[in-house]
Amino acid sequence: MTVHDTPLLRPLMRWLALVVLAFTGWRCEGRPPQNAKFVVIAAPHTSNWDFLYTLCMAFIYRLRPRIMMKSSWFFWPMGPLMRWLGAIPVDRSRSHNVVAQSVAAFARYEDLVLVVPPAGTRKRVMRWKTGFYHIAHGARVPIALGFLDYGRKVGGFGPALEPTGDIEADMRRIRRFYDPVAGKYPLQQNAPAPVVQLP
């Protein structure tokens, strides 16, 4: 059970999330896929504030998001806390191993919403990491285009994308969606490049 499943906390946290968004002038836009399993792109990621707004959106949309974290974080007493917050331990010693473990997690869980920040950092990067794409393609689940647009103070979901296996064509579609989306610090963000690196 995670914080998003806790019966007494869930309605309270959703109410608090609505208050936070109303107080800060933010609003939600779009809808997540109706599928029980999908990968969410978390972009652009340029600020620690992204976590707060993403968490609020998750409660408002009544999602139960999961994120992969280094297995080294799962020591006592941090392990139970990390799992309660929705983290799944992975061995990140090799990037391909993370993809394989993530695909295996989709097979293991009856429902799974996996949040992946493809930049991998708040700093500017030359290209997005493409692990999120390979996870979705390998698990045969859609990719939800999650976004936080600080220019409009809007967060939520764009259209879902079913990965075709033609990564360059699919990444061009993803780029067209994210091009107008502004992070908190636009100079630190990077849109996905049509020609991409391996995960």
PyMOL commands that set and color helices and strands:
alter all, ss='L'
color gray80, all
select helices_A, chain A and resi 9-24+49-60+71-73+78-84+95-108+131-139+167-178+186-188
alter helices_A, ss='H'
color red, helices_A
select strands_A, chain A and resi 27-29+37-43+65-70+87-90+112-116+143-149+154-161
alter strands_A, ss='S'
color yellow, strands_A
deselect
rebuild
show_as cartoon
